[in-house]
Amino acid sequence: MRRLLVVLLLTCLALAGCTRGGEPTEEVIVYVAAPLSGFQANGGQTVLGGARLAAARLNRAGGVLGYAVKVVPMDDESDSEVALAVAEEIRAAVAGGQRVLGVIGHYNSGQTLAAMEVYKDLPLIVVTPTASEVSITQRGYRNFFRVNANDAVQARVAADFLVDRLGARRVAVLHNDTEYGVGLAREIAAALAQRGAEVVLTRQVAEGQERYDAEVAAVQQAAADAIFYAGYEIEAPYLRAALVQAGVTAPMLASDGAFLAATIDEAGGAAEGMYVSAFAPSPQSVADAQWIKDYQAVEFRNPDTYSVNGFSAMMVLAEGAARAKSLDARQIADALRGATVETLVGRLTFDQRGDVANPTVYIFQVKDNAFVQVSP
Protein backbone atom coordinates (compact mmCIF):
# COMPACT_ATOMS: atom_id res chain seq x y z
CA MET A 1 0.00 0.00 0.00
CA ARG A 2 2.80 2.41 0.91
CA ARG A 3 4.54 1.70 -2.40
CA LEU A 4 1.28 2.36 -4.26
CA LEU A 5 0.88 5.73 -2.52
CA VAL A 6 4.42 6.72 -3.50
CA VAL A 7 3.76 5.79 -7.13
CA LEU A 8 0.52 7.79 -7.14
CA LEU A 9 2.30 10.81 -5.64
CA LEU A 10 5.10 10.69 -8.22
CA THR A 11 2.56 10.34 -11.01
CA CYS A 12 0.66 13.35 -9.72
CA LEU A 13 3.80 15.49 -9.55
CA ALA A 14 4.66 14.55 -13.13
CA LEU A 15 1.37 15.87 -14.43
CA ALA A 16 1.10 19.52 -15.52
CA GLY A 17 -1.07 21.38 -13.10
CA CYS A 18 -0.78 19.00 -10.19
CA THR A 19 -1.23 21.11 -7.09
CA ARG A 20 0.15 21.06 -3.61
CA GLY A 21 -1.82 22.98 -1.04
CA GLY A 22 -4.19 24.24 -3.75
CA GLU A 23 -1.52 25.95 -5.88
CA PRO A 24 0.15 24.61 -9.07
CA THR A 25 3.55 22.99 -8.77
CA GLU A 26 4.73 23.29 -12.40
CA GLU A 27 5.55 26.68 -13.82
CA VAL A 28 5.11 28.80 -16.90
CA ILE A 29 7.32 31.86 -17.16
CA VAL A 30 6.32 35.43 -17.95
CA TYR A 31 9.20 37.83 -18.45
CA VAL A 32 8.69 41.46 -17.47
CA ALA A 33 11.06 43.59 -19.53
CA ALA A 34 11.34 47.20 -18.42
CA PRO A 35 13.82 49.71 -16.97
CA LEU A 36 14.41 48.37 -13.47
CA SER A 37 17.52 50.43 -12.80
CA GLY A 38 18.70 53.87 -13.84
CA PHE A 39 16.70 57.01 -14.46
CA GLN A 40 13.41 55.29 -15.34
CA ALA A 41 13.57 52.57 -12.70
CA ASN A 42 10.50 53.75 -10.85
CA GLY A 43 8.31 53.50 -13.94
CA GLY A 44 9.52 50.01 -14.74
CA GLN A 45 9.10 48.92 -11.14
CA THR A 46 5.47 50.04 -11.14
CA VAL A 47 4.79 47.74 -14.11
CA LEU A 48 6.70 44.87 -12.52
CA GLY A 49 4.76 45.26 -9.28
CA GLY A 50 1.44 45.07 -11.07
CA ALA A 51 2.52 41.95 -12.96
CA ARG A 52 3.72 40.30 -9.75
CA LEU A 53 0.41 40.97 -8.04
CA ALA A 54 -1.53 39.54 -10.99
CA ALA A 55 0.64 36.42 -10.94
CA ALA A 56 0.10 35.98 -7.21
CA ARG A 57 -3.65 36.23 -7.63
CA LEU A 58 -3.67 33.86 -10.60
CA ASN A 59 -1.62 31.30 -8.71
CA ARG A 60 -3.93 31.40 -5.70
CA ALA A 61 -6.75 30.61 -8.11
CA GLY A 62 -4.95 27.67 -9.71
CA GLY A 63 -2.60 29.39 -12.13
CA VAL A 64 -2.89 29.49 -15.92
CA LEU A 65 -4.19 26.20 -17.29
CA GLY A 66 -2.87 24.57 -14.14
CA TYR A 67 0.60 26.10 -14.31
CA ALA A 68 1.96 28.51 -11.73
CA VAL A 69 2.96 31.83 -13.27
CA LYS A 70 6.58 32.68 -12.52
CA VAL A 71 7.50 36.32 -13.10
CA VAL A 72 11.08 36.87 -14.23
CA PRO A 73 12.21 40.53 -14.28
CA MET A 74 14.50 41.69 -17.09
CA ASP A 75 16.15 45.10 -16.85
CA ASP A 76 16.45 46.85 -20.23
CA GLU A 77 17.90 50.00 -18.61
CA SER A 78 15.87 52.20 -21.01
CA ASP A 79 18.46 51.32 -23.65
CA SER A 80 17.59 49.73 -26.99
CA GLU A 81 20.85 47.78 -27.25
CA VAL A 82 20.26 46.35 -23.78
CA ALA A 83 16.66 45.57 -24.75
CA LEU A 84 17.94 43.62 -27.75
CA ALA A 85 20.31 41.69 -25.48
CA VAL A 86 17.37 40.93 -23.17
CA ALA A 87 15.38 39.63 -26.13
CA GLU A 88 18.29 37.41 -27.18
CA GLU A 89 18.50 36.04 -23.65
CA ILE A 90 14.81 35.17 -23.78
CA ARG A 91 15.31 33.58 -27.21
CA ALA A 92 18.04 31.38 -25.74
CA ALA A 93 15.78 30.38 -22.84
CA VAL A 94 13.01 29.35 -25.23
CA ALA A 95 15.48 27.42 -27.40
CA GLY A 96 16.70 25.68 -24.26
CA GLY A 97 13.24 24.31 -23.60
CA GLN A 98 11.95 26.82 -21.08
CA ARG A 99 8.15 26.98 -20.93
CA VAL A 100 7.40 30.65 -21.65
CA LEU A 101 3.93 32.15 -21.89
CA GLY A 102 4.98 35.65 -22.84
CA VAL A 103 6.72 38.94 -22.27
CA ILE A 104 5.19 41.95 -20.58
CA GLY A 105 7.14 44.80 -22.08
CA HIS A 106 8.86 46.77 -23.02
CA TYR A 107 8.07 49.96 -21.15
CA ASN A 108 9.30 52.40 -23.81
CA SER A 109 8.60 52.41 -27.52
CA GLY A 110 12.24 52.44 -28.61
CA GLN A 111 13.10 49.36 -26.61
CA THR A 112 9.90 47.64 -27.75
CA LEU A 113 10.74 48.26 -31.40
CA ALA A 114 14.25 46.89 -30.93
CA ALA A 115 13.20 43.77 -29.04
CA MET A 116 10.27 42.90 -31.32
CA GLU A 117 12.70 42.10 -34.09
CA VAL A 118 13.59 39.07 -31.96
CA TYR A 119 10.25 38.36 -30.29
CA LYS A 120 8.36 38.28 -33.60
CA ASP A 121 9.94 34.94 -34.41
CA LEU A 122 9.47 33.35 -30.98
CA PRO A 123 6.55 31.19 -29.79
CA LEU A 124 5.38 33.64 -27.15
CA ILE A 125 2.98 36.57 -26.71
CA VAL A 126 4.21 40.10 -26.11
CA VAL A 127 1.93 42.53 -24.27
CA THR A 128 3.31 46.01 -23.72
CA PRO A 129 1.83 47.92 -20.80
CA THR A 130 2.79 51.39 -22.04
CA ALA A 131 4.69 51.53 -25.37
CA SER A 132 2.66 53.82 -27.61
CA GLU A 133 4.59 54.61 -30.80
CA VAL A 134 2.11 54.17 -33.65
CA SER A 135 4.25 52.12 -36.04
CA ILE A 136 4.76 49.22 -33.62
CA THR A 137 1.43 47.70 -34.60
CA GLN A 138 1.87 48.54 -38.28
CA ARG A 139 4.71 46.08 -38.82
CA GLY A 140 2.69 42.92 -39.14
CA TYR A 141 3.63 41.34 -35.83
CA ARG A 142 1.24 38.48 -35.09
CA ASN A 143 2.20 38.04 -31.43
CA PHE A 144 2.11 41.65 -30.20
CA PHE A 145 -0.60 43.41 -28.19
CA ARG A 146 -0.79 46.54 -26.08
CA VAL A 147 -3.18 47.50 -23.30
CA ASN A 148 -2.72 51.25 -23.83
CA ALA A 149 -3.73 53.73 -26.50
CA ASN A 150 -1.24 54.58 -29.22
CA ASP A 151 0.16 58.05 -29.77
CA ALA A 152 -2.28 58.96 -32.54
CA VAL A 153 -5.09 58.54 -30.03
CA GLN A 154 -3.15 60.36 -27.32
CA ALA A 155 -2.48 63.24 -29.71
CA ARG A 156 -6.16 63.61 -30.62
CA VAL A 157 -7.21 63.65 -26.96
CA ALA A 158 -4.43 66.11 -26.07
CA ALA A 159 -5.29 68.41 -28.98
CA ASP A 160 -8.97 68.41 -28.01
CA PHE A 161 -8.06 69.21 -24.42
CA LEU A 162 -5.69 72.01 -25.38
CA VAL A 163 -8.17 73.63 -27.76
CA ASP A 164 -11.51 72.96 -26.07
CA ARG A 165 -10.65 72.99 -22.38
CA LEU A 166 -7.69 75.37 -22.31
CA GLY A 167 -8.66 77.59 -25.24
CA ALA A 168 -5.24 77.25 -26.86
CA ARG A 169 -4.68 78.56 -30.38
CA ARG A 170 -0.87 78.95 -30.40
CA VAL A 171 0.89 75.89 -29.05
CA ALA A 172 4.59 75.29 -28.43
CA VAL A 173 5.46 71.61 -28.93
CA LEU A 174 8.61 70.35 -27.23
CA HIS A 175 9.76 66.74 -27.24
CA ASN A 176 12.70 64.57 -26.33
CA ASP A 177 14.87 62.82 -28.90
CA THR A 178 13.53 59.28 -28.44
CA GLU A 179 11.36 57.38 -30.95
CA TYR A 180 8.47 58.04 -28.59
CA GLY A 181 9.06 61.78 -28.27
CA VAL A 182 9.65 62.36 -31.97
CA GLY A 183 6.63 60.31 -33.01
CA LEU A 184 4.26 61.88 -30.50
CA ALA A 185 5.37 65.40 -31.43
CA ARG A 186 4.57 64.63 -35.06
CA GLU A 187 1.14 63.27 -34.10
CA ILE A 188 0.22 66.23 -31.86
CA ALA A 189 1.22 68.72 -34.55
CA ALA A 190 -1.10 66.99 -37.03
CA ALA A 191 -3.94 66.79 -34.50
CA LEU A 192 -3.62 70.47 -33.59
CA ALA A 193 -3.65 71.45 -37.24
CA GLN A 194 -6.89 69.53 -37.70
CA ARG A 195 -8.38 71.52 -34.82
CA GLY A 196 -7.29 74.81 -36.39
CA ALA A 197 -4.59 75.53 -33.81
CA GLU A 198 -1.15 76.75 -34.82
CA VAL A 199 2.10 75.10 -33.72
CA VAL A 200 4.23 78.20 -33.17
CA LEU A 201 7.31 76.35 -31.95
CA THR A 202 8.72 72.84 -32.33
CA ARG A 203 11.79 72.11 -30.24
CA GLN A 204 13.70 68.89 -29.55
CA VAL A 205 15.55 68.34 -26.29
CA ALA A 206 17.86 65.57 -25.14
CA GLU A 207 16.58 62.60 -23.19
CA GLY A 208 17.35 63.33 -19.54
CA GLN A 209 18.10 67.02 -20.16
CA GLU A 210 18.04 69.12 -16.98
CA ARG A 211 18.54 72.76 -18.05
CA TYR A 212 16.09 74.55 -20.34
CA ASP A 213 17.20 78.17 -20.56
CA ALA A 214 17.24 78.23 -24.37
CA GLU A 215 13.94 76.38 -24.64
CA VAL A 216 12.20 78.77 -22.24
CA ALA A 217 13.46 81.75 -24.20
CA ALA A 218 12.14 80.19 -27.42
CA VAL A 219 8.71 79.61 -25.84
CA GLN A 220 8.57 83.21 -24.69
CA GLN A 221 9.59 84.52 -28.09
CA ALA A 222 6.96 82.36 -29.82
CA ALA A 223 4.22 83.87 -27.62
CA ALA A 224 2.64 80.47 -27.14
CA ASP A 225 -0.60 80.32 -25.18
CA ALA A 226 -0.09 76.63 -24.27
CA ILE A 227 2.81 74.18 -24.13
CA PHE A 228 2.76 70.47 -24.96
CA TYR A 229 5.69 68.32 -23.90
CA ALA A 230 6.27 64.83 -25.32
CA GLY A 231 8.80 63.07 -23.14
CA TYR A 232 9.55 61.53 -19.78
CA GLU A 233 9.50 62.32 -16.10
CA ILE A 234 13.27 62.76 -16.31
CA GLU A 235 12.78 65.99 -18.31
CA ALA A 236 9.26 67.30 -17.68
CA PRO A 237 9.74 68.53 -14.09
CA TYR A 238 12.87 70.48 -14.96
CA LEU A 239 11.25 72.05 -18.00
CA ARG A 240 8.22 72.96 -15.91
CA ALA A 241 10.36 74.49 -13.16
CA ALA A 242 12.32 76.55 -15.68
CA LEU A 243 9.12 77.87 -17.25
CA VAL A 244 7.61 78.83 -13.91
CA GLN A 245 10.82 80.49 -12.74
CA ALA A 246 10.88 82.55 -15.95
CA GLY A 247 7.35 83.75 -15.34
CA VAL A 248 5.73 81.79 -18.18
CA THR A 249 2.06 81.37 -17.25
CA ALA A 250 0.84 79.48 -20.32
CA PRO A 251 -0.63 76.10 -19.28
CA MET A 252 1.54 73.05 -19.84
CA LEU A 253 0.34 69.58 -20.79
CA ALA A 254 2.94 66.79 -20.59
CA SER A 255 2.51 63.39 -22.18
CA ASP A 256 1.99 59.99 -20.57
CA GLY A 257 5.73 59.50 -20.20
CA ALA A 258 5.65 62.09 -17.42
CA PHE A 259 2.78 60.47 -15.53
CA LEU A 260 4.90 59.46 -12.55
CA ALA A 261 5.35 60.88 -9.07
CA ALA A 262 8.83 62.08 -10.03
CA THR A 263 7.27 64.78 -12.22
CA ILE A 264 5.82 66.32 -9.07
CA ASP A 265 8.67 65.49 -6.72
CA GLU A 266 11.47 66.80 -8.93
CA ALA A 267 9.80 70.06 -9.95
CA GLY A 268 10.56 71.83 -6.68
CA GLY A 269 6.96 72.87 -6.16
CA ALA A 270 6.54 74.15 -9.70
CA ALA A 271 4.40 71.24 -10.90
CA GLU A 272 1.28 72.63 -9.27
CA GLY A 273 -1.35 73.30 -11.92
CA MET A 274 0.33 71.50 -14.81
CA TYR A 275 -1.49 68.79 -16.75
CA VAL A 276 -0.33 65.29 -17.65
CA SER A 277 -1.94 62.76 -19.95
CA ALA A 278 -1.96 59.08 -19.03
CA PHE A 279 -2.80 55.61 -20.32
CA ALA A 280 -4.36 54.54 -17.03
CA PRO A 281 -6.52 55.85 -14.24
CA SER A 282 -4.94 56.14 -10.82
CA PRO A 283 -4.86 52.81 -8.94
CA GLN A 284 -6.90 54.29 -6.11
CA SER A 285 -9.77 55.11 -8.48
CA VAL A 286 -10.17 51.66 -10.07
CA ALA A 287 -8.79 49.17 -7.53
CA ASP A 288 -10.47 48.26 -4.28
CA ALA A 289 -8.84 48.38 -0.86
CA GLN A 290 -7.99 44.68 -0.97
CA TRP A 291 -6.13 45.08 -4.28
CA ILE A 292 -4.02 47.86 -2.80
CA LYS A 293 -3.39 45.82 0.35
CA ASP A 294 -2.36 42.82 -1.75
CA TYR A 295 -0.04 45.02 -3.81
CA GLN A 296 1.62 46.30 -0.66
CA ALA A 297 2.12 42.72 0.51
CA VAL A 298 3.81 41.74 -2.75
CA GLU A 299 5.85 44.89 -3.35
CA PHE A 300 6.19 46.39 0.16
CA ARG A 301 5.18 49.81 -1.17
CA ASN A 302 2.14 51.54 -2.59
CA PRO A 303 1.10 51.08 -6.23
CA ASP A 304 2.13 53.88 -8.55
CA THR A 305 0.72 55.16 -11.80
CA TYR A 306 1.38 52.24 -14.16
CA SER A 307 0.97 49.40 -11.68
CA VAL A 308 -2.52 48.86 -13.12
CA ASN A 309 -1.02 48.51 -16.61
CA GLY A 310 1.37 45.79 -15.52
CA PHE A 311 -1.47 44.03 -13.73
CA SER A 312 -3.76 44.33 -16.75
CA ALA A 313 -1.12 43.09 -19.18
CA MET A 314 -0.66 39.92 -17.14
CA MET A 315 -4.41 39.37 -16.98
CA VAL A 316 -4.63 39.74 -20.78
CA LEU A 317 -2.03 37.00 -21.16
CA ALA A 318 -3.93 34.74 -18.78
CA GLU A 319 -7.27 35.45 -20.47
CA GLY A 320 -5.79 34.68 -23.87
CA ALA A 321 -4.52 31.31 -22.68
CA ALA A 322 -7.84 30.53 -21.02
CA ARG A 323 -9.77 31.34 -24.20
CA ALA A 324 -7.38 29.35 -26.35
CA LYS A 325 -7.28 26.50 -23.81
CA SER A 326 -3.63 26.32 -24.72
CA LEU A 327 -0.21 27.82 -24.05
CA ASP A 328 0.47 27.88 -27.79
CA ALA A 329 1.28 31.44 -28.83
CA ARG A 330 -0.51 31.29 -32.17
CA GLN A 331 -3.69 30.00 -30.59
CA ILE A 332 -3.52 32.64 -27.85
CA ALA A 333 -2.98 35.42 -30.40
CA ASP A 334 -5.94 34.21 -32.44
CA ALA A 335 -8.07 34.06 -29.31
CA LEU A 336 -7.21 37.63 -28.32
CA ARG A 337 -7.85 39.28 -31.68
CA GLY A 338 -11.39 40.55 -31.64
CA ALA A 339 -11.81 39.54 -28.01
CA THR A 340 -12.92 41.85 -25.21
CA VAL A 341 -11.08 41.49 -21.91
CA GLU A 342 -12.14 43.11 -18.64
CA THR A 343 -9.16 44.77 -16.96
CA LEU A 344 -8.37 47.51 -14.48
CA VAL A 345 -7.70 49.86 -17.39
CA GLY A 346 -11.16 49.14 -18.77
CA ARG A 347 -12.84 46.79 -21.23
CA LEU A 348 -10.19 46.17 -23.87
CA THR A 349 -11.15 44.94 -27.34
CA PHE A 350 -8.15 44.04 -29.50
CA ASP A 351 -8.11 44.60 -33.24
CA GLN A 352 -6.24 42.52 -35.80
CA ARG A 353 -3.04 44.50 -35.29
CA GLY A 354 -3.00 44.08 -31.53
CA ASP A 355 -4.13 47.63 -30.81
CA VAL A 356 -6.94 48.42 -28.41
CA ALA A 357 -9.98 49.32 -30.46
CA ASN A 358 -11.56 51.41 -27.71
CA PRO A 359 -8.70 53.05 -25.79
CA THR A 360 -9.05 55.71 -23.14
CA VAL A 361 -6.54 58.50 -22.56
CA TYR A 362 -6.80 60.27 -19.21
CA ILE A 363 -5.83 63.82 -18.32
CA PHE A 364 -4.66 64.68 -14.80
CA GLN A 365 -3.83 67.99 -13.18
CA VAL A 366 -1.40 68.45 -10.32
CA LYS A 367 -3.33 69.76 -7.33
CA ASP A 368 -1.86 69.89 -3.83
CA ASN A 369 1.11 67.81 -5.01
CA ALA A 370 -1.04 64.98 -6.34
CA PHE A 371 -2.42 63.91 -9.72
CA VAL A 372 -6.15 64.62 -9.87
CA GLN A 373 -8.09 63.27 -12.86
CA VAL A 374 -9.86 66.00 -14.84
CA SER A 375 -10.74 64.07 -18.00
CA PRO A 376 -12.70 62.04 -18.85
N, C-alpha and C positions, 0 to 999 in steps of 0.2 A: 504493500500500500504506500509506504513512504517513497519507494522508488517511482511509483506511478505519479505521486504528487510532484516530485522533482521534474519528471518528464513534462507534465502538464505546465508547470511554471516556466520551464525553458521554452516550451512551444509558444506560450503566451508572450514572453519577452521578445521572441523572434518575429512576432506579427506586428506590422505597422499599426500604430494606434493603440497598442496594449497600454493600459493605464495602471498606475500605481498611486493609490490614494486619490483617485479621481482625475489625475492629470496625465497627459500623454507621456510616454517614456522615450519615444523616438522623435527626432527633430527635423524640421525643415528650416533653412536659414533665410533670413531677410537681411540684406545689407542696408545700412543707412549711410549714404555717402553725402557728406556736407562738411563745411569748415568747422572743425572741432577744436582748432587752435588758431592763434593769430587774431587779426583785427576783426574778423567776423565770427569768432567762436561762439558768442552768445546766441546769434541767430541760428547757427547750426545745432547748438545744444537744445534750443527750444524744440526743433523738429525731432531730434533724437529722443527727447523726453516724451513727446507725444507718441512716437512709435513704440517706445518701451512700455508705456502704459497700455496701449492697445494690445500689445503682445501678451502682457500679463493678464488682461481681461479675457482674451481669447483662450489662453491656456487654462484658466480657471473653468472655462466653459467646455473644455475638451479639445482645444486646439483647432487647427485647420485640417479637416479631413482626418482627424485622429493623430495628427503630428503636432508636437509642441513647436511653437514659433520661437526660434532663437535669433535675437537681434545682434548683429555684428556691426559695430561702428567702424566707419572708414573715413579718415580725415583727408579731405582734398585741399585743405589750406587755402581755399579761394584761389587756386592756381590751376590753370587748365592742363599744364604738363603733369602736375601731381594727380589731377583727376584722371588723366589718361593712364597713369601708372596704377591708380586704384582699379580702373576698369580691367587692366591687364592682369592684375592680381586676382580679380574675381573670375576672369576667363580661365586662369590656371586652376582655380578651385573647382570650377565646373568640370573642366577637363579631367581633373583628378577624381571625379566621381562624387563630389559634394552635392547633396540634395539642396538646391536653391530654388526658392519660390520667386524671389524678385529683389529689386533694388528700389529703395525709397531715396530719391535723389535725382540729380544733384540740386543743391540749394540755389545756385546761380545759373543763369543762362549760358554763360561762356563755358563753364565746366560741364554742363549738361550736353552742350553741342560737341565738346571734345570727346566725352566718354561714350556718347551714343554711337560713335563710329565703331566702337567695340561691342557695346551691348546689343546693337541691332542684329548681330549674327549669333547671339547666345540664346539658349532655351530658357529665358526668364522674362519676367514682366518688369518694366521700369515705370514707376509712378513718381513724378516730381511733385513735391509739395508746394513749390513756389516759383520755379523757373518759368518765365513769361514771354521770352522773346518769340515773336510770331512765327519765324521760319522753322522752329523746331518741329512743329507738327505738319510742315509742308514738304518734308523730305521723304515721305513714304515709309516711315518706320511702322512696323506692324505690331510692335511690342511696347509702345510708348503711350502713356496717359499722363494727364496732369489734373490735379484737383482744383487748380486756380484758373482765373481768367488769363487770357493772353494780353499783350500790351496794346493791341488794337482796341480791345474792349476797355482797358484801363484808360487809354487816351480819350475815348469818346466820353466816358463818365467824367474824367477830369475836365475836359473842355466844356461840357455842359455845366459843371459846377462853377468853373471860373466865369463863364459868361452869364449864366442864369442866377446863380446864388451870390456871386461876388461882383457882378456887373462889369467884369473886365472887358476891355476892348483892345488894349495894348499890352501884350504879354511878353515878358522876357523868359526865354527858355534856356536853362543851363542844364548840363548833363555831364556825367563822368565819361571816361574814355573806354568803358567796357562795352561788350556786345549789347548788354542790357541797356546801358545808358544811351548809347548811340541810337539803337533801334527805337526806344521809347521816345526819345526826342523827335525823331522823324515822324512817329505816329501822332504825337501831340500837335506838332506843327500842322499836319494834314487835317486833324480833327478841328483845330481852332479855325483854320481857313474855311472849313465847311460851315462853321458857325458865324462867319463874318468877322472874326477877330483877327487882329494883325499881330504877327510875331515880330516885335521891334528889335529883338536881340536874340541871337543864338550863340552860346558860348560853351566850349568844352573845357572841363577841368580834369585834373589827374585823379585817378582812384586814390583815395586816402589823403587828398590835399587838405592842408590845415589853414593856410592863409589865403584870403580872398580880397585883398585890397584892390587889385586891378579889376576883378569881376564886379565889385560893388560900384566902382567908378563908372564902369560900362553900363550898369543898370541905371544909375542916376542920370547918365547922359542920354540914355534911350527914353527916359521919361515913361517907364513902364508903369501901368497901374495894377499889375499883378505879376507874380514870379512863379514859374513852375520849375521844380528841380527834379531831374531824373537821375537818381544815384542811390547811395547807401547811407547808412547811419554813421559811417566813418567820415563823411563829408558834410552832410546836411546840417548838423548842429553848429559847425564852425562857420559855414556860410550864413546861417541864420543869425548867429551872434555878430558877425561882421556887418550885416545889413542893419541890424538894430542899433549897433554902436554908431553907425554912420547916419542914423536918423532916417533911414528908409522906412516908410510906413505902409508901403504897398503890401497887400496880403501875399503870403507865400504858401504854396501847396507843394509838398514833397511827395515823391512816389512811394510805392509799397516797400522799396528797399530801405526806406528810412523808418519803417513802422516797427521800431524797437525802442526799448526804454532808454538806450544810449542817446537817442536823438534829444530827449529831454534832459538827461543827466549831464551830457557834455556841452550843452549850450549855455551854461552859466546863468540860467534864469531867463535867457532870451527866447526860449521856445514858446513861452506863453502866447497863445493866440494863433500860432501857425497851424496849418492843416497838413494832414498826411493821408494819403490813400492807402488801402490795404486789401489783401485778398482773403481776409478772414475777419469775423467779428471778434471781439475780445473774449477770452475764455470764460470770464465771469458772466457774460451775457447769454451764452449758449450751453454751458456745462452746469450740471447741478453740483451741490455741495459735496456729494460723495465722489464725483469725478475729480474735483479739485483735491479732496483729501487723499484719494488714491494716487493722484499725480505726486503729491508731496511725499507719499510713502515710497514711491519708486525713485523719485529724483532728489528728494530731500531739499526741495525749494519750490517756490510757487511757479505755476505755468506762466509762460510769457506769450507774446503775440502769436507766434506761429506754432505753438504747441498743438493747437487744434488741427493744423494742416498735417503735421506728422502723424497724429492720431488718425485723421481721416484717410490719409494715404494708405496706412496699414489696413484699415477696415475695407478699403476698396480692393486691395489684394485678396483679403480673406473672402470677401463677397464674390469676387471673380472665380476663385477656386471652388467655392460652394456651388455657384451656379453651373460651373463646368463639370462639377463632380470629379475633378481631376487636378493634378498639379502640373499638367502639361501646359506650357506657355501658350501654344497656339490655341488650344481650347479655351483657356482663360481669356485671352485677348478677344476671341470671337464672342465669348459670353458677355464681355463688358461693353462691346460696341453696341450702341443702341439701348443699353440697359440703364436703369435709373437706380442709384444707390443712395440710401439715406445716410448722411454723415453730419458731423458737427458743423461743417461749413455749408450745409444745406442739402437739398435733393439734387444730386449730380446726375445728369444724363450725358453719356459720352457719345460723340459722333464718330464717324468712321476714321477720322484722323487721330482720335484720342483726346481731342479738345472737349471741354465742357460746353454743352450746347446752351446752357442757361446760367452763365456765371454771374456772380454778384461781386461788384467792387464797392468797398465801403470807404467812407470819408470820415476821418476823425479830426477833432480839434484839440489842441493842448489847452486844458483848463485846470488851474490849480495843480500843475505839474502831473497831470494824468491825461491819457487819451480818452476823449469823450466822443462817442459816435454821434455824428450829425447828419449822416446820409448812408443808406436810405432810412 
